Amino acid sequence: MVTDTFIQHTETVKKDTIKNTVTKEYLMHAKTKAAPKIFKKNPDPIKKDIDKHGESDIKKSTKSPAEVLPDIKTSSNIVKEETISKNPPLFNPKSPDHSIFNAILQKYVSISGKVNYKGLKLVSSMIDKYLFELASIENIEYLSYEDQLSFWINVYNAATLQLIVKHYPVKSIKDINKGQPWDIKFIMIENKIISLNDLENNILRKKYKDARVHFVLNCAAKSCPPLTNIAFTKDNLYTMMEDKTREFINSSENIILKDRIQISPIFEWYKSDFDNVFMFISTYSSIKPEKGTLIGYGNYNWSLNE
């Protein structure tokens, strides 16, 4: 007859065997080439771990993998522990500082979005300094989604101001580079020099796929959605994107009635981003047009937004 003591002993041996086997498998997996891919695809758990334990606690840990096994839930946790301790430069838990840009916007951009380029030209070095600081940030993809999107929106708007200021006085942004200012490669980010077109089309539109971004990017023209005089941050991103989209759609740049729709060419240029232009307009317009109403597009005023 098998005694209770023998059964209990057998179960303990089984548990120890499973624990040792799992430990070895996790250690082997963490050393494979596939490990960094797990970290790259799923950076968010890192931030959660730091919020829970504190970055310093993770770095100072002297426990072996076997000792911390009870706390390990997925293989990505092992990857992040090794990455944080062995290669800190690849990790950016801190949000970018947009305070310089916010101060510039507060002083030289009105609530309605008009820009004092004459005054801004006198302190153009401040814009240069801000963009230089952003250029030094590495591995932007490891920031939170909100930090990333805020980062790129601010880069675009600051770079546009910088471009105008360097050529000011001009009557229109299209007076620069023979009407193609968006093709000039002058924005340094992560050791790459990109253009405004690169930033908008290959990063913002392609990666984030949020049509509301068109109403927070400023192209320095009167018909462009007004430049906000507050810098974007992870905390105000969604509120400001929503507010600026609604404000622009209900502005004088668009005529939206129950039986008539004449809207900004922005909706025509980037039609594919809106999926259904009519539904998008109806969502944000204070006047709800009738279904089947034909959509027309107005003119665009490229005069400088000053």
Secondary structure, 3 states (H helix, E strand, C coil): CCCHHHHHHHHHHHHHHHHHHHHHHHHHHHCCCCHHHHHHHCCHHHHHHHHHHCHHHHHHCCCCCCCCHHHCCCHHHHHHHHHHHHCHHHCCCCCCCCHHHHHHHHHHECCCCCECHHHHHHCHHHHHHHHHHHHCCCCHHHCCHHHHHHHHHHHHHHHHHHHHHHHCCCCEHHHCHHHCHHHCEEEEECCEEEEHHHHHHHHHHHHHCCHHHHHCCCCCECCCCCCCCCCCCCCCHHHHHHHHHHHHHCCCCCEECCCCEEECCHHHHCHHHHCCHHHHHHHHCCCCCCCCCCEEECCCCCEECC
